[in-house]
Amino acid sequence: MTIHQFRKKVRHVCVVCQKQFDGYTNAVTCSAACRKQKSRLVAMKPAVADSITQVEAWRERAVQRLRELVHEANNPLSIVNNYLHILELRLSDDSSIREQLGTMSRELKRAAAIVQQMKDLPPAEQQQPAQVQPALVPCDIAMLVRRIVELHRGYADAAGVEIDLLPVPATLQLVTDENLLSQVLVNLLRNAIEACRSDDLVTVSLRKEVYRDGMRGVEIEVQNSGQGIEPEVLSRLFEPKPSTKGPEHSGLGLSIVHRLIGSLGGSIDVRTSATAGTSFRIFLPAASIAANG
């Protein structure tokens, strides 16, 4: 058997990528090509390392600038909140105005808390957003739901939309994070209003003693009578995506809602129809719930 015949019978391997060939010539050709490609990659290594260094330096500058902006943004928020407190003291005889000023003060404090979270950016190697750590304390969520609805009546009126708050208990205590739950309800209510046409209706309800998967808890529902959600949008509803509502919208609202509800140990589901509109239901489990009314 000649060497040429032997090479035809034996399978040959590229010495670089270890790919097998029937022909000796093909293996040699592959080895040469792989060596050339490896040389190119080695030559690119310093440039890649330099680019990574530049990106890390840019990120450090961006994080520092963001922290400076957070610091500066907190200053006017604190000043406005202090003036609201002064007005509240001066108008102490008018309970309705005092209540409205108190609501404004709470919302300013919530905005300050959200801004403050921007300082705690995750490390560059962390791909997923940092898990929100809720501050769990007893909270009257019946009062919270009423307050969030009242905050959005003006927004709904401007859009020609009616908001209907179904009867809720006088009080309903739940151990949760009031600020995070407020963020969830604000996002859902604004989305519901924006999905409506003029003269449509948004309904908000709160139910106690609800059971899901053997767990006892409460359910908050935000429903609108709009046109419903398209199937292709519904399949990726809780994923971040570009908004189609305009430059003042980010397309992040529902992804934030989904993440915050998860951090509170709850769940959210959606039901939609072209004729009946869309309903979002939040379930929040509770070890103990105390309600009156």
C-alpha positions as CSV (number, residue, x, y, z in Angstrom):
1,M,0.0,0.0,0.0
2,T,1.4,3.4,-1.0
3,I,1.6,6.4,1.3
4,H,-1.1,8.1,-0.8
5,Q,-3.4,5.1,-0.5
6,F,-2.7,4.9,3.3
7,R,-3.6,8.6,3.7
8,K,-6.9,8.1,1.9
9,K,-7.9,5.3,4.3
10,V,-6.8,7.0,7.5
11,R,-8.9,9.9,9.0
12,H,-6.8,13.0,9.5
13,V,-7.2,15.7,12.2
14,C,-6.6,19.4,12.1
15,V,-3.9,20.0,14.7
16,V,-5.6,23.3,15.8
17,C,-9.4,22.7,16.0
18,Q,-9.3,18.8,16.1
19,K,-11.8,18.5,13.3
20,Q,-11.5,15.2,11.4
21,F,-11.1,14.8,7.6
22,D,-11.0,11.8,5.3
23,G,-8.2,13.4,3.2
24,Y,-4.8,14.5,4.4
25,T,-4.8,17.6,2.2
26,N,-8.0,18.8,3.7
27,A,-6.6,18.4,7.3
28,V,-3.5,20.3,6.3
29,T,-5.5,23.1,4.7
30,C,-7.8,23.4,7.8
31,S,-4.7,23.5,10.1
32,A,-3.2,26.4,8.0
33,A,-6.5,28.3,8.1
34,C,-6.9,27.8,11.8
35,R,-3.4,28.9,12.6
36,K,-4.0,32.1,10.5
37,Q,-7.3,32.8,12.4
38,K,-5.6,32.1,15.7
39,S,-2.9,34.6,14.8
40,R,-5.5,37.2,14.0
41,L,-7.3,36.6,17.3
42,V,-4.0,36.9,19.2
43,A,-3.2,40.2,17.4
44,M,-6.7,41.5,18.4
45,K,-6.3,40.7,22.1
46,P,-4.6,44.0,23.1
47,A,-7.3,46.0,21.3
48,V,-10.1,44.0,22.9
49,A,-8.5,44.5,26.4
50,D,-8.1,48.2,25.7
51,S,-11.8,48.4,24.7
52,I,-12.9,46.6,27.9
53,T,-10.8,49.0,30.0
54,Q,-12.4,52.0,28.3
55,V,-15.9,50.6,28.8
56,E,-15.2,50.0,32.5
57,A,-13.8,53.5,32.9
58,W,-16.9,54.9,31.1
59,R,-19.2,52.9,33.5
60,E,-17.4,54.2,36.5
61,R,-17.8,57.8,35.3
62,A,-21.5,57.1,34.5
63,V,-22.2,55.6,38.0
64,Q,-20.4,58.5,39.7
65,R,-22.5,61.0,37.6
66,L,-25.7,59.1,38.4
67,R,-24.9,59.3,42.1
68,E,-24.3,63.0,41.9
69,L,-27.6,63.5,40.1
70,V,-29.4,61.4,42.7
71,H,-27.9,63.5,45.4
72,E,-28.9,66.8,43.7
73,A,-32.4,65.5,42.9
74,N,-33.1,64.7,46.6
75,N,-32.4,68.4,47.5
76,P,-35.4,70.0,45.8
77,L,-37.6,67.0,46.7
78,S,-36.7,67.6,50.4
79,I,-37.3,71.4,50.1
80,V,-40.8,70.9,48.5
81,N,-41.7,68.3,51.1
82,N,-40.7,70.7,53.9
83,Y,-42.9,73.5,52.4
84,L,-45.8,71.1,52.2
85,H,-45.4,70.3,55.9
86,I,-45.5,74.0,56.6
87,L,-48.6,74.5,54.5
88,E,-50.2,71.5,56.3
89,L,-49.6,73.2,59.7
90,R,-51.0,76.5,58.5
91,L,-54.1,74.9,57.0
92,S,-54.7,72.5,59.9
93,D,-58.3,73.7,60.2
94,D,-59.2,72.4,56.7
95,S,-59.2,68.6,56.9
96,S,-59.7,68.1,53.2
97,I,-56.8,70.3,52.2
98,R,-54.6,68.8,54.9
99,E,-55.4,65.3,53.6
100,Q,-54.4,66.3,50.1
101,L,-51.2,67.9,51.3
102,G,-50.4,64.7,53.2
103,T,-50.9,62.7,50.0
104,M,-48.6,65.0,48.1
105,S,-46.0,64.7,50.9
106,R,-46.2,60.9,50.8
107,E,-45.8,60.8,47.0
108,L,-42.8,63.1,47.2
109,K,-41.2,60.8,49.8
110,R,-41.9,57.8,47.6
111,A,-40.3,59.6,44.6
112,A,-37.2,60.3,46.8
113,A,-37.0,56.7,47.8
114,I,-37.2,55.5,44.2
115,V,-34.5,58.1,43.2
116,Q,-32.3,56.9,46.0
117,Q,-32.4,53.3,44.7
118,M,-30.6,54.5,41.5
119,K,-27.4,54.8,43.5
120,D,-27.3,51.1,44.2
121,L,-26.4,49.9,40.7
122,P,-25.5,46.2,40.3
123,P,-21.9,45.2,39.4
124,A,-21.1,45.2,35.7
125,E,-20.9,41.4,35.6
126,Q,-24.4,41.0,37.0
127,Q,-26.7,40.5,34.0
128,Q,-30.1,40.5,35.9
129,P,-31.5,43.5,37.8
130,A,-30.8,43.3,41.5
131,Q,-33.7,41.8,43.5
132,V,-35.6,44.4,45.4
133,Q,-35.5,43.9,49.1
134,P,-39.0,44.8,50.5
135,A,-39.4,46.6,53.8
136,L,-42.3,44.5,55.2
137,V,-44.4,46.3,57.8
138,P,-48.2,46.3,58.6
139,C,-50.0,48.4,56.0
140,D,-53.6,49.4,55.6
141,I,-54.0,48.5,51.9
142,A,-57.6,49.6,51.8
143,M,-56.5,53.1,52.6
144,L,-53.7,52.7,50.1
145,V,-56.0,51.6,47.3
146,R,-58.4,54.5,48.0
147,R,-55.5,57.0,48.0
148,I,-54.0,55.8,44.7
149,V,-57.4,55.9,43.0
150,E,-58.0,59.5,44.2
151,L,-54.5,60.5,42.9
152,H,-55.5,59.4,39.4
153,R,-59.0,60.9,39.1
154,G,-57.6,64.1,37.6
155,Y,-55.5,62.1,35.1
156,A,-58.5,60.0,34.2
157,D,-60.8,63.1,33.8
158,A,-58.2,64.7,31.4
159,A,-58.5,61.5,29.2
160,G,-62.3,61.4,29.4
161,V,-62.1,58.2,31.4
162,E,-64.2,57.3,34.5
163,I,-62.7,55.5,37.5
164,D,-65.0,53.4,39.7
165,L,-63.7,52.2,43.0
166,L,-65.9,49.3,44.2
167,P,-66.7,49.1,47.9
168,V,-63.6,48.2,49.9
169,P,-63.3,47.4,53.7
170,A,-62.9,50.4,56.0
171,T,-59.4,49.0,56.9
172,L,-57.5,45.9,55.7
173,Q,-54.2,45.3,57.3
174,L,-51.5,43.4,55.4
175,V,-47.8,42.9,56.1
176,T,-46.2,44.3,52.9
177,D,-44.0,47.1,51.5
178,E,-46.3,50.1,51.0
179,N,-43.9,51.9,48.7
180,L,-43.4,48.9,46.4
181,L,-47.2,48.2,46.3
182,S,-47.8,51.9,45.5
183,Q,-45.5,51.6,42.6
184,V,-47.4,48.6,41.3
185,L,-50.8,50.2,41.6
186,V,-49.7,53.5,40.0
187,N,-48.3,51.6,37.0
188,L,-51.4,49.4,36.6
189,L,-53.8,52.3,37.0
190,R,-52.0,54.6,34.6
191,N,-51.7,51.8,32.0
192,A,-55.4,51.1,32.4
193,I,-56.4,54.7,31.8
194,E,-54.0,55.1,28.8
195,A,-55.5,51.9,27.3
196,C,-59.0,53.4,27.3
197,R,-60.8,55.5,24.8
198,S,-62.9,58.5,25.8
199,D,-66.0,57.5,27.9
200,D,-64.4,54.1,28.8
201,L,-64.4,52.9,32.4
202,V,-61.6,51.7,34.8
203,T,-62.8,49.7,37.8
204,V,-60.6,49.0,40.8
205,S,-61.6,46.5,43.5
206,L,-60.0,44.9,46.6
207,R,-61.1,41.5,47.9
208,K,-60.1,39.9,51.2
209,E,-60.1,36.2,52.1
210,V,-59.0,35.0,48.7
211,Y,-57.3,31.7,48.3
212,R,-54.8,30.7,45.6
213,D,-52.8,27.5,45.5
214,G,-53.7,26.8,49.2
215,M,-52.5,30.3,50.3
216,R,-54.8,32.8,51.9
217,G,-54.4,36.5,50.9
218,V,-56.0,39.5,49.3
219,E,-56.7,40.3,45.7
220,I,-56.5,43.7,44.0
221,E,-58.0,44.0,40.5
222,V,-57.6,46.8,38.0
223,Q,-59.9,46.5,35.0
224,N,-60.6,48.6,32.0
225,S,-63.2,48.5,29.3
226,G,-60.8,49.2,26.5
227,Q,-60.0,47.2,23.3
228,G,-58.0,44.4,24.9
229,I,-54.5,43.3,24.3
230,E,-53.3,41.9,21.0
231,P,-52.0,38.2,21.3
232,E,-48.5,39.1,20.1
233,V,-48.3,41.7,22.8
234,L,-49.8,39.5,25.4
235,S,-47.2,36.8,24.9
236,R,-44.4,39.2,26.0
237,L,-46.5,41.5,28.2
238,F,-44.1,41.6,31.2
239,E,-40.9,42.0,29.2
240,P,-39.2,45.3,28.8
241,K,-39.9,46.7,25.3
242,P,-40.0,50.0,23.4
243,S,-43.1,51.9,24.1
244,T,-45.6,52.8,21.3
245,K,-47.2,55.6,23.5
246,G,-44.7,58.3,22.8
247,P,-41.4,59.7,24.1
248,E,-42.6,60.2,27.7
249,H,-43.2,56.5,28.1
250,S,-40.4,53.9,28.6
251,G,-42.2,50.6,28.0
252,L,-41.0,49.3,31.4
253,G,-44.1,49.7,33.5
254,L,-45.4,46.2,33.4
255,S,-42.0,44.6,33.7
256,I,-41.4,46.6,36.8
257,V,-44.8,45.6,38.1
258,H,-44.0,41.9,37.5
259,R,-40.7,42.2,39.3
260,L,-42.0,44.1,42.3
261,I,-45.0,41.7,42.8
262,G,-42.5,38.8,42.8
263,S,-40.4,40.5,45.4
264,L,-43.5,40.9,47.6
265,G,-44.2,37.1,47.3
266,G,-47.3,37.6,45.3
267,S,-48.5,36.9,41.7
268,I,-50.2,38.7,38.9
269,D,-52.3,37.5,36.1
270,V,-54.1,39.1,33.2
271,R,-57.3,38.4,31.4
272,T,-58.1,40.3,28.2
273,S,-60.8,40.4,25.6
274,A,-61.5,42.5,22.5
275,T,-65.1,43.1,23.8
276,A,-64.6,43.1,27.6
277,G,-61.3,45.0,28.0
278,T,-58.4,43.9,30.2
279,S,-58.1,42.9,33.8
280,F,-55.0,42.7,36.0
281,R,-55.3,40.7,39.2
282,I,-52.7,40.9,42.0
283,F,-52.7,38.3,44.7
284,L,-50.7,39.0,47.9
285,P,-50.4,36.2,50.4
286,A,-50.7,37.0,54.1
287,A,-50.0,35.1,57.3
288,S,-52.5,37.2,59.0
289,I,-55.1,39.8,57.8
290,A,-57.2,42.0,60.0
291,A,-60.2,43.8,58.5
292,N,-63.1,45.9,59.7
293,G,-66.1,47.0,57.6
